[in-house]
Amino acid sequence: MNFKKVCFIFGLFLTQLSFAQEGIAVYSDYLSDNYYLIHPSMAGAANCAKLRLTARQQWFGEDDAPQLQTLSFNGRLGERSGVGIIAFNDKNGYHSQVGAKVTYAHHIMFSRSSYDLNQLSFGMSAGLVQSKLDGTDFIYGSDGGIFDPFVTPGVITKDSYFNIDLGASYHFLDFYAHFTVKNLISSRRELYSAFESDNLKKYLLSLGYVFGIADDTWQLEPSVLFQAVDETKEKTIDVNLKAYKELDWGRVWGGLSYRRSLDGAQYQATPGGAVEEQYLQYITPIVGVNYKNFMFAYTYSYLTGDVKFDNSGFHQITIGLNLFCQREPYHCNCPAVNN
């Protein structure tokens, strides 16, 4: 069996742990100064426009291993509006998807002055995704049956669908909170209709606080991200800690993220052995640097547990550029807003 088939079968197994990943999957790339990727209300929330390019690669050395690329831009439009756009390409063995989202956000300022950050934001993204299943390498079995009863061998099957993300953010000095509903509307898709629900709704809640240390030359940012899938009731949580060091020429930073599913999957380590339970767990260190208007970050995610395809980790690089800075930084420890 070639690697594409392994990826396809393994991907179906993983849907028991990460259902409804159509669109951009929620990895740890939001920690690379990229909250707009998962929260539409962050479009234009910062004092500079942000251009971000990410590339993620899993299982190096394997052909057709999962990979994801995103390109995003968001910025302020006038005093109270923000706009953004995201394009992405996601490939996993036989399955791939490309798509784009456009975003509008509205920001309400409660600040006493331009130095005190007190901002409530609302945002909506509308997106179009095309999913594709490449069956050109699928073959008929010796008994005349096909490799998979839900796949037409010898052809490339495509399906497109539209969806909406809706969210809100609140920033008050060093504190922030975000809430987003992804894939708000039910979307009928024929590609995997035999075993996939129309309900792809997912809820995201982020909370964080940034502590200033040593006259704010150091900053420490603990945060959490909670995810819940509406259809399957699956839940995961990220516990994150980042540290920033302000320098004359910019900023260096790093951190650690731990993701754990709150719902386990049962498996047998050996045929006839005892049934055990495994929880999805990622450990992700991250390092980054801001030099003038440029940003670079690297993340490495390692999947723990007995049931996994490969021992190698998931690598991701983010390159960014801050543009059209219009306001002076707020008087707060708020690196996602102050650039």
DRENROBA-207960 format. One record per residue (C-alpha): x, y, z; residue number from 1; residue in one letter. Coordinates in nm, 3 decimals. Layout:
<sites>
site px:X; py:Y; pz:Z; selo:NUM; doro:a $
...
</sites>
This chain:
<sites>
site px:0.000; py:0.000; pz:0.000; selo:1; doro:m $
site px:0.151; py:0.336; pz:-0.101; selo:2; doro:n $
site px:0.176; py:0.634; pz:0.131; selo:3; doro:f $
site px:-0.124; py:0.815; pz:-0.021; selo:4; doro:k $
site px:-0.351; py:0.529; pz:0.078; selo:5; doro:k $
site px:-0.194; py:0.519; pz:0.425; selo:6; doro:v $
site px:-0.256; py:0.894; pz:0.465; selo:7; doro:c $
site px:-0.615; py:0.857; pz:0.351; selo:8; doro:f $
site px:-0.695; py:0.571; pz:0.589; selo:9; doro:i $
site px:-0.503; py:0.730; pz:0.877; selo:10; doro:f $
site px:-0.682; py:1.059; pz:0.813; selo:11; doro:g $
site px:-1.020; py:0.888; pz:0.842; selo:12; doro:l $
site px:-0.908; py:0.735; pz:1.172; selo:13; doro:f $
site px:-0.805; py:1.078; pz:1.302; selo:14; doro:l $
site px:-1.150; py:1.218; pz:1.229; selo:15; doro:t $
site px:-1.253; py:1.040; pz:1.547; selo:16; doro:q $
site px:-1.019; py:1.283; pz:1.729; selo:17; doro:l $
site px:-1.049; py:1.595; pz:1.514; selo:18; doro:s $
site px:-1.385; py:1.603; pz:1.338; selo:19; doro:f $
site px:-1.491; py:1.877; pz:1.099; selo:20; doro:a $
site px:-1.151; py:2.008; pz:0.987; selo:21; doro:q $
site px:-1.283; py:2.150; pz:0.662; selo:22; doro:e $
site px:-1.142; py:2.497; pz:0.613; selo:23; doro:g $
site px:-0.826; py:2.598; pz:0.797; selo:24; doro:i $
site px:-0.748; py:2.357; pz:1.078; selo:25; doro:a $
site px:-0.671; py:2.516; pz:1.415; selo:26; doro:v $
site px:-0.306; py:2.442; pz:1.485; selo:27; doro:y $
site px:-0.065; py:2.652; pz:1.695; selo:28; doro:s $
site px:0.009; py:2.909; pz:1.423; selo:29; doro:d $
site px:-0.212; py:3.166; pz:1.598; selo:30; doro:y $
site px:0.067; py:3.199; pz:1.856; selo:31; doro:l $
site px:0.294; py:3.344; pz:1.585; selo:32; doro:s $
site px:0.130; py:3.687; pz:1.619; selo:33; doro:d $
site px:-0.149; py:3.555; pz:1.398; selo:34; doro:n $
site px:-0.474; py:3.553; pz:1.597; selo:35; doro:y $
site px:-0.657; py:3.678; pz:1.289; selo:36; doro:y $
site px:-0.625; py:3.328; pz:1.136; selo:37; doro:l $
site px:-0.877; py:3.191; pz:1.388; selo:38; doro:i $
site px:-1.062; py:3.501; pz:1.513; selo:39; doro:h $
site px:-1.217; py:3.730; pz:1.245; selo:40; doro:p $
site px:-1.273; py:4.007; pz:1.501; selo:41; doro:s $
site px:-0.893; py:4.060; pz:1.509; selo:42; doro:m $
site px:-0.893; py:4.207; pz:1.156; selo:43; doro:a $
site px:-0.756; py:4.558; pz:1.195; selo:44; doro:g $
site px:-0.734; py:4.537; pz:1.574; selo:45; doro:a $
site px:-0.363; py:4.624; pz:1.585; selo:46; doro:a $
site px:-0.199; py:4.961; pz:1.522; selo:47; doro:n $
site px:-0.036; py:4.821; pz:1.205; selo:48; doro:c $
site px:-0.163; py:4.614; pz:0.915; selo:49; doro:a $
site px:-0.026; py:4.259; pz:0.921; selo:50; doro:k $
site px:0.087; py:4.042; pz:0.631; selo:51; doro:l $
site px:0.157; py:3.681; pz:0.733; selo:52; doro:r $
site px:0.274; py:3.378; pz:0.535; selo:53; doro:l $
site px:0.283; py:3.034; pz:0.701; selo:54; doro:t $
site px:0.401; py:2.694; pz:0.580; selo:55; doro:a $
site px:0.339; py:2.374; pz:0.778; selo:56; doro:r $
site px:0.484; py:2.033; pz:0.696; selo:57; doro:q $
site px:0.419; py:1.702; pz:0.872; selo:58; doro:q $
site px:0.622; py:1.380; pz:0.861; selo:59; doro:w $
site px:0.934; py:1.490; pz:0.672; selo:60; doro:f $
site px:1.070; py:1.221; pz:0.441; selo:61; doro:g $
site px:0.728; py:1.081; pz:0.351; selo:62; doro:e $
site px:0.579; py:1.140; pz:0.007; selo:63; doro:d $
site px:0.248; py:1.330; pz:-0.003; selo:64; doro:d $
site px:0.259; py:1.396; pz:0.370; selo:65; doro:a $
site px:0.012; py:1.655; pz:0.508; selo:66; doro:p $
site px:0.105; py:2.016; pz:0.443; selo:67; doro:q $
site px:-0.065; py:2.352; pz:0.480; selo:68; doro:l $
site px:0.014; py:2.701; pz:0.350; selo:69; doro:q $
site px:-0.173; py:3.019; pz:0.444; selo:70; doro:t $
site px:-0.139; py:3.379; pz:0.331; selo:71; doro:l $
site px:-0.325; py:3.644; pz:0.526; selo:72; doro:s $
site px:-0.352; py:4.021; pz:0.539; selo:73; doro:f $
site px:-0.554; py:4.239; pz:0.772; selo:74; doro:n $
site px:-0.554; py:4.606; pz:0.859; selo:75; doro:g $
site px:-0.749; py:4.908; pz:0.975; selo:76; doro:r $
site px:-0.994; py:5.084; pz:0.745; selo:77; doro:l $
site px:-1.079; py:5.423; pz:0.886; selo:78; doro:g $
site px:-1.118; py:5.478; pz:1.260; selo:79; doro:e $
site px:-1.348; py:5.190; pz:1.349; selo:80; doro:r $
site px:-1.335; py:4.931; pz:1.072; selo:81; doro:s $
site px:-1.099; py:4.649; pz:0.987; selo:82; doro:g $
site px:-1.072; py:4.427; pz:0.680; selo:83; doro:v $
site px:-0.881; py:4.112; pz:0.600; selo:84; doro:g $
site px:-0.832; py:3.829; pz:0.356; selo:85; doro:i $
site px:-0.700; py:3.474; pz:0.397; selo:86; doro:i $
site px:-0.601; py:3.227; pz:0.124; selo:87; doro:a $
site px:-0.496; py:2.870; pz:0.203; selo:88; doro:f $
site px:-0.390; py:2.543; pz:0.046; selo:89; doro:n $
site px:-0.420; py:2.221; pz:0.246; selo:90; doro:d $
site px:-0.311; py:1.878; pz:0.120; selo:91; doro:k $
site px:-0.324; py:1.539; pz:0.289; selo:92; doro:n $
site px:-0.260; py:1.237; pz:0.068; selo:93; doro:g $
site px:-0.552; py:1.196; pz:-0.168; selo:94; doro:y $
site px:-0.749; py:1.478; pz:-0.009; selo:95; doro:h $
site px:-0.679; py:1.847; pz:-0.068; selo:96; doro:s $
site px:-0.861; py:2.176; pz:-0.031; selo:97; doro:q $
site px:-0.804; py:2.533; pz:-0.136; selo:98; doro:v $
site px:-1.002; py:2.832; pz:-0.020; selo:99; doro:g $
site px:-1.023; py:3.199; pz:0.063; selo:100; doro:a $
site px:-1.197; py:3.412; pz:0.325; selo:101; doro:k $
site px:-1.274; py:3.783; pz:0.332; selo:102; doro:v $
site px:-1.336; py:3.959; pz:0.662; selo:103; doro:t $
site px:-1.498; py:4.272; pz:0.793; selo:104; doro:y $
site px:-1.455; py:4.381; pz:1.157; selo:105; doro:a $
site px:-1.595; py:4.672; pz:1.356; selo:106; doro:h $
site px:-1.405; py:4.814; pz:1.655; selo:107; doro:h $
site px:-1.565; py:5.014; pz:1.936; selo:108; doro:i $
site px:-1.323; py:5.216; pz:2.147; selo:109; doro:m $
site px:-1.402; py:5.292; pz:2.513; selo:110; doro:f $
site px:-1.058; py:5.436; pz:2.588; selo:111; doro:s $
site px:-1.017; py:5.767; pz:2.767; selo:112; doro:r $
site px:-0.729; py:5.844; pz:2.532; selo:113; doro:s $
site px:-0.534; py:5.682; pz:2.251; selo:114; doro:s $
site px:-0.290; py:5.542; pz:2.510; selo:115; doro:y $
site px:-0.534; py:5.334; pz:2.714; selo:116; doro:d $
site px:-0.648; py:5.021; pz:2.533; selo:117; doro:l $
site px:-1.017; py:4.942; pz:2.590; selo:118; doro:n $
site px:-1.158; py:4.797; pz:2.269; selo:119; doro:q $
site px:-1.455; py:4.576; pz:2.182; selo:120; doro:l $
site px:-1.449; py:4.420; pz:1.834; selo:121; doro:s $
site px:-1.688; py:4.221; pz:1.619; selo:122; doro:f $
site px:-1.591; py:4.040; pz:1.300; selo:123; doro:g $
site px:-1.735; py:3.819; pz:1.028; selo:124; doro:m $
site px:-1.554; py:3.614; pz:0.763; selo:125; doro:s $
site px:-1.721; py:3.471; pz:0.453; selo:126; doro:a $
site px:-1.530; py:3.193; pz:0.283; selo:127; doro:g $
site px:-1.540; py:2.963; pz:-0.018; selo:128; doro:l $
site px:-1.363; py:2.626; pz:-0.008; selo:129; doro:v $
site px:-1.306; py:2.371; pz:-0.281; selo:130; doro:q $
site px:-1.235; py:2.017; pz:-0.163; selo:131; doro:s $
site px:-1.084; py:1.758; pz:-0.396; selo:132; doro:k $
site px:-1.044; py:1.381; pz:-0.374; selo:133; doro:l $
site px:-0.792; py:1.235; pz:-0.618; selo:134; doro:d $
site px:-0.905; py:0.885; pz:-0.709; selo:135; doro:g $
site px:-0.683; py:0.842; pz:-1.015; selo:136; doro:t $
site px:-0.457; py:0.599; pz:-0.829; selo:137; doro:d $
site px:-0.742; py:0.399; pz:-0.680; selo:138; doro:f $
site px:-0.781; py:0.055; pz:-0.837; selo:139; doro:i $
site px:-1.042; py:-0.218; pz:-0.856; selo:140; doro:y $
site px:-0.987; py:-0.513; pz:-0.626; selo:141; doro:g $
site px:-0.937; py:-0.870; pz:-0.735; selo:142; doro:s $
site px:-1.303; py:-0.944; pz:-0.659; selo:143; doro:d $
site px:-1.415; py:-0.662; pz:-0.887; selo:144; doro:g $
site px:-1.484; py:-0.426; pz:-0.598; selo:145; doro:g $
site px:-1.320; py:-0.088; pz:-0.559; selo:146; doro:i $
site px:-1.075; py:0.021; pz:-0.291; selo:147; doro:f $
site px:-1.341; py:0.221; pz:-0.107; selo:148; doro:d $
site px:-1.719; py:0.206; pz:-0.164; selo:149; doro:p $
site px:-1.753; py:0.583; pz:-0.127; selo:150; doro:f $
site px:-1.480; py:0.671; pz:-0.378; selo:151; doro:v $
site px:-1.504; py:0.657; pz:-0.756; selo:152; doro:t $
site px:-1.173; py:0.517; pz:-0.882; selo:153; doro:p $
site px:-0.996; py:0.674; pz:-1.176; selo:154; doro:g $
site px:-1.143; py:1.025; pz:-1.144; selo:155; doro:v $
site px:-1.085; py:1.345; pz:-0.947; selo:156; doro:i $
site px:-1.394; py:1.443; pz:-0.750; selo:157; doro:t $
site px:-1.444; py:1.806; pz:-0.649; selo:158; doro:k $
site px:-1.695; py:1.990; pz:-0.435; selo:159; doro:d $
site px:-1.720; py:2.357; pz:-0.329; selo:160; doro:s $
site px:-1.904; py:2.510; pz:-0.041; selo:161; doro:y $
site px:-1.961; py:2.845; pz:0.129; selo:162; doro:f $
site px:-1.949; py:2.920; pz:0.500; selo:163; doro:n $
site px:-1.928; py:3.197; pz:0.757; selo:164; doro:i $
site px:-1.722; py:3.257; pz:1.073; selo:165; doro:d $
site px:-1.848; py:3.504; pz:1.334; selo:166; doro:l $
site px:-1.659; py:3.635; pz:1.637; selo:167; doro:g $
site px:-1.597; py:3.899; pz:1.902; selo:168; doro:a $
site px:-1.286; py:4.022; pz:2.085; selo:169; doro:s $
site px:-1.228; py:4.239; pz:2.389; selo:170; doro:y $
site px:-0.898; py:4.405; pz:2.483; selo:171; doro:h $
site px:-0.860; py:4.591; pz:2.812; selo:172; doro:f $
site px:-0.504; py:4.701; pz:2.883; selo:173; doro:l $
site px:-0.308; py:4.377; pz:2.940; selo:174; doro:d $
site px:-0.609; py:4.141; pz:2.920; selo:175; doro:f $
site px:-0.775; py:3.996; pz:2.610; selo:176; doro:y $
site px:-1.057; py:3.757; pz:2.525; selo:177; doro:a $
site px:-1.182; py:3.619; pz:2.192; selo:178; doro:h $
site px:-1.486; py:3.411; pz:2.104; selo:179; doro:f $
site px:-1.552; py:3.274; pz:1.754; selo:180; doro:t $
site px:-1.805; py:3.042; pz:1.594; selo:181; doro:v $
site px:-1.651; py:2.879; pz:1.287; selo:182; doro:k $
site px:-1.858; py:2.728; pz:1.003; selo:183; doro:n $
site px:-2.172; py:2.894; pz:1.136; selo:184; doro:l $
site px:-2.411; py:2.765; pz:0.868; selo:185; doro:i $
site px:-2.477; py:2.404; pz:0.771; selo:186; doro:s $
site px:-2.322; py:2.325; pz:0.435; selo:187; doro:s $
site px:-2.424; py:2.024; pz:0.231; selo:188; doro:r $
site px:-2.116; py:1.865; pz:0.070; selo:189; doro:r $
site px:-2.135; py:1.565; pz:-0.157; selo:190; doro:e $
site px:-1.769; py:1.463; pz:-0.150; selo:191; doro:l $
site px:-1.790; py:1.256; pz:0.169; selo:192; doro:y $
site px:-2.165; py:1.275; pz:0.222; selo:193; doro:s $
site px:-2.193; py:0.904; pz:0.305; selo:194; doro:a $
site px:-2.018; py:0.947; pz:0.641; selo:195; doro:f $
site px:-1.989; py:1.319; pz:0.708; selo:196; doro:e $
site px:-2.236; py:1.553; pz:0.874; selo:197; doro:s $
site px:-2.346; py:1.889; pz:0.731; selo:198; doro:d $
site px:-2.281; py:2.046; pz:1.071; selo:199; doro:n $
site px:-1.918; py:2.168; pz:1.084; selo:200; doro:l $
site px:-1.978; py:2.424; pz:1.358; selo:201; doro:k $
site px:-1.692; py:2.478; pz:1.601; selo:202; doro:k $
site px:-1.660; py:2.715; pz:1.900; selo:203; doro:y $
site px:-1.331; py:2.881; pz:1.997; selo:204; doro:l $
site px:-1.264; py:3.071; pz:2.319; selo:205; doro:l $
site px:-0.928; py:3.241; pz:2.389; selo:206; doro:s $
site px:-0.825; py:3.412; pz:2.712; selo:207; doro:l $
site px:-0.492; py:3.568; pz:2.802; selo:208; doro:g $
site px:-0.307; py:3.822; pz:3.015; selo:209; doro:y $
site px:0.035; py:3.981; pz:2.963; selo:210; doro:v $
site px:0.244; py:4.063; pz:3.271; selo:211; doro:f $
site px:0.512; py:4.330; pz:3.252; selo:212; doro:g $
site px:0.841; py:4.247; pz:3.429; selo:213; doro:i $
site px:1.152; py:4.461; pz:3.492; selo:214; doro:a $
site px:1.000; py:4.790; pz:3.376; selo:215; doro:d $
site px:0.817; py:4.604; pz:3.100; selo:216; doro:d $
site px:1.142; py:4.512; pz:2.921; selo:217; doro:t $
site px:1.027; py:4.153; pz:2.979; selo:218; doro:w $
site px:0.670; py:4.036; pz:2.926; selo:219; doro:q $
site px:0.511; py:3.706; pz:3.027; selo:220; doro:l $
site px:0.189; py:3.592; pz:2.858; selo:221; doro:e $
site px:-0.011; py:3.292; pz:2.983; selo:222; doro:p $
site px:-0.314; py:3.207; pz:2.768; selo:223; doro:s $
site px:-0.562; py:2.931; pz:2.692; selo:224; doro:v $
site px:-0.760; py:2.829; pz:2.384; selo:225; doro:l $
site px:-1.068; py:2.611; pz:2.425; selo:226; doro:f $
site px:-1.227; py:2.437; pz:2.124; selo:227; doro:q $
site px:-1.560; py:2.253; pz:2.108; selo:228; doro:a $
site px:-1.710; py:2.076; pz:1.806; selo:229; doro:v $
site px:-2.088; py:2.107; pz:1.793; selo:230; doro:d $
site px:-2.172; py:1.781; pz:1.613; selo:231; doro:e $
site px:-1.957; py:1.536; pz:1.809; selo:232; doro:t $
site px:-1.924; py:1.732; pz:2.135; selo:233; doro:k $
site px:-1.545; py:1.684; pz:2.119; selo:234; doro:e $
site px:-1.339; py:1.934; pz:2.317; selo:235; doro:k $
site px:-0.972; py:2.031; pz:2.329; selo:236; doro:t $
site px:-0.775; py:2.286; pz:2.527; selo:237; doro:i $
site px:-0.443; py:2.464; pz:2.465; selo:238; doro:d $
site px:-0.242; py:2.589; pz:2.761; selo:239; doro:v $
site px:0.021; py:2.837; pz:2.644; selo:240; doro:n $
site px:0.302; py:3.041; pz:2.796; selo:241; doro:l $
site px:0.504; py:3.297; pz:2.599; selo:242; doro:k $
site px:0.787; py:3.531; pz:2.707; selo:243; doro:a $
site px:0.896; py:3.852; pz:2.528; selo:244; doro:y $
site px:1.215; py:4.053; pz:2.558; selo:245; doro:k $
site px:1.214; py:4.411; pz:2.430; selo:246; doro:e $
site px:1.538; py:4.524; pz:2.263; selo:247; doro:l $
site px:1.656; py:4.844; pz:2.097; selo:248; doro:d $
site px:1.608; py:4.696; pz:1.749; selo:249; doro:w $
site px:1.292; py:4.492; pz:1.811; selo:250; doro:g $
site px:1.171; py:4.198; pz:2.014; selo:251; doro:r $
site px:1.266; py:3.832; pz:2.070; selo:252; doro:v $
site px:1.019; py:3.586; pz:2.211; selo:253; doro:w $
site px:0.950; py:3.220; pz:2.269; selo:254; doro:g $
site px:0.709; py:2.990; pz:2.442; selo:255; doro:g $
site px:0.553; py:2.652; pz:2.491; selo:256; doro:l $
site px:0.205; py:2.525; pz:2.407; selo:257; doro:s $
site px:0.037; py:2.208; pz:2.532; selo:258; doro:y $
site px:-0.278; py:2.080; pz:2.359; selo:259; doro:r $
site px:-0.493; py:1.802; pz:2.501; selo:260; doro:r $
site px:-0.819; py:1.653; pz:2.389; selo:261; doro:s $
site px:-1.075; py:1.615; pz:2.665; selo:262; doro:l $
site px:-1.222; py:1.312; pz:2.485; selo:263; doro:d $
site px:-1.024; py:0.991; pz:2.444; selo:264; doro:g $
site px:-1.027; py:0.718; pz:2.177; selo:265; doro:a $
site px:-1.008; py:0.351; pz:2.261; selo:266; doro:q $
site px:-0.754; py:0.115; pz:2.103; selo:267; doro:y $
site px:-0.584; py:-0.223; pz:2.151; selo:268; doro:q $
site px:-0.205; py:-0.213; pz:2.167; selo:269; doro:a $
site px:-0.187; py:-0.583; pz:2.069; selo:270; doro:t $
site px:-0.443; py:-0.817; pz:1.909; selo:271; doro:p $
site px:-0.662; py:-0.954; pz:2.184; selo:272; doro:g $
site px:-0.499; py:-0.727; pz:2.438; selo:273; doro:g $
site px:-0.664; py:-0.497; pz:2.686; selo:274; doro:a $
site px:-0.859; py:-0.201; pz:2.555; selo:275; doro:v $
site px:-0.680; py:0.123; pz:2.638; selo:276; doro:e $
site px:-0.770; py:0.489; pz:2.593; selo:277; doro:e $
site px:-0.556; py:0.759; pz:2.435; selo:278; doro:q $
site px:-0.602; py:1.135; pz:2.436; selo:279; doro:y $
site px:-0.478; py:1.360; pz:2.157; selo:280; doro:l $
site px:-0.179; py:1.550; pz:2.296; selo:281; doro:q $
site px:0.058; py:1.797; pz:2.128; selo:282; doro:y $
site px:0.362; py:1.970; pz:2.277; selo:283; doro:i $
site px:0.470; py:2.274; pz:2.076; selo:284; doro:t $
site px:0.773; py:2.494; pz:2.146; selo:285; doro:p $
site px:0.788; py:2.822; pz:1.954; selo:286; doro:i $
site px:1.054; py:3.087; pz:1.896; selo:287; doro:v $
site px:1.028; py:3.419; pz:1.715; selo:288; doro:g $
site px:1.187; py:3.753; pz:1.646; selo:289; doro:v $
site px:1.059; py:4.096; pz:1.541; selo:290; doro:n $
site px:1.315; py:4.315; pz:1.364; selo:291; doro:y $
site px:1.180; py:4.657; pz:1.272; selo:292; doro:k $
site px:0.870; py:4.575; pz:1.064; selo:293; doro:n $
site px:0.965; py:4.213; pz:0.994; selo:294; doro:f $
site px:0.865; py:3.903; pz:1.191; selo:295; doro:m $
site px:0.988; py:3.544; pz:1.178; selo:296; doro:f $
site px:0.871; py:3.247; pz:1.387; selo:297; doro:a $
site px:0.928; py:2.872; pz:1.398; selo:298; doro:y $
site px:0.709; py:2.616; pz:1.574; selo:299; doro:t $
site px:0.762; py:2.244; pz:1.621; selo:300; doro:y $
site px:0.473; py:2.022; pz:1.731; selo:301; doro:s $
site px:0.529; py:1.675; pz:1.871; selo:302; doro:y $
site px:0.241; py:1.429; pz:1.902; selo:303; doro:l $
site px:0.261; py:1.204; pz:2.209; selo:304; doro:t $
site px:0.093; py:0.868; pz:2.269; selo:305; doro:g $
site px:0.120; py:0.510; pz:2.148; selo:306; doro:d $
site px:-0.104; py:0.542; pz:1.839; selo:307; doro:v $
site px:0.059; py:0.769; pz:1.584; selo:308; doro:k $
site px:0.172; py:0.741; pz:1.225; selo:309; doro:f $
site px:0.528; py:0.864; pz:1.264; selo:310; doro:d $
site px:0.771; py:0.974; pz:1.536; selo:311; doro:n $
site px:0.876; py:1.288; pz:1.349; selo:312; doro:s $
site px:0.708; py:1.614; pz:1.440; selo:313; doro:g $
site px:0.523; py:1.888; pz:1.259; selo:314; doro:f $
site px:0.729; py:2.189; pz:1.147; selo:315; doro:h $
site px:0.591; py:2.533; pz:1.075; selo:316; doro:q $
site px:0.749; py:2.861; pz:0.967; selo:317; doro:i $
site px:0.578; py:3.201; pz:0.975; selo:318; doro:t $
site px:0.711; py:3.510; pz:0.797; selo:319; doro:i $
site px:0.545; py:3.845; pz:0.857; selo:320; doro:g $
site px:0.556; py:4.211; pz:0.765; selo:321; doro:l $
site px:0.387; py:4.500; pz:0.947; selo:322; doro:n $
site px:0.261; py:4.779; pz:0.721; selo:323; doro:l $
site px:0.083; py:5.116; pz:0.735; selo:324; doro:f $
site px:0.137; py:5.177; pz:1.106; selo:325; doro:c $
site px:-0.101; py:5.463; pz:1.186; selo:326; doro:q $
site px:-0.113; py:5.496; pz:1.564; selo:327; doro:r $
site px:0.134; py:5.516; pz:1.845; selo:328; doro:e $
site px:0.154; py:5.201; pz:2.059; selo:329; doro:p $
site px:-0.095; py:5.179; pz:2.344; selo:330; doro:y $
site px:0.034; py:5.215; pz:2.698; selo:331; doro:h $
site px:-0.008; py:4.848; pz:2.786; selo:332; doro:c $
site px:0.155; py:4.507; pz:2.764; selo:333; doro:n $
site px:-0.037; py:4.394; pz:2.456; selo:334; doro:c $
site px:0.199; py:4.253; pz:2.187; selo:335; doro:p $
site px:-0.087; py:4.134; pz:1.964; selo:336; doro:a $
site px:-0.208; py:4.495; pz:1.931; selo:337; doro:v $
site px:0.118; py:4.692; pz:1.967; selo:338; doro:n $
site px:0.360; py:4.626; pz:1.678; selo:339; doro:n $
</sites>
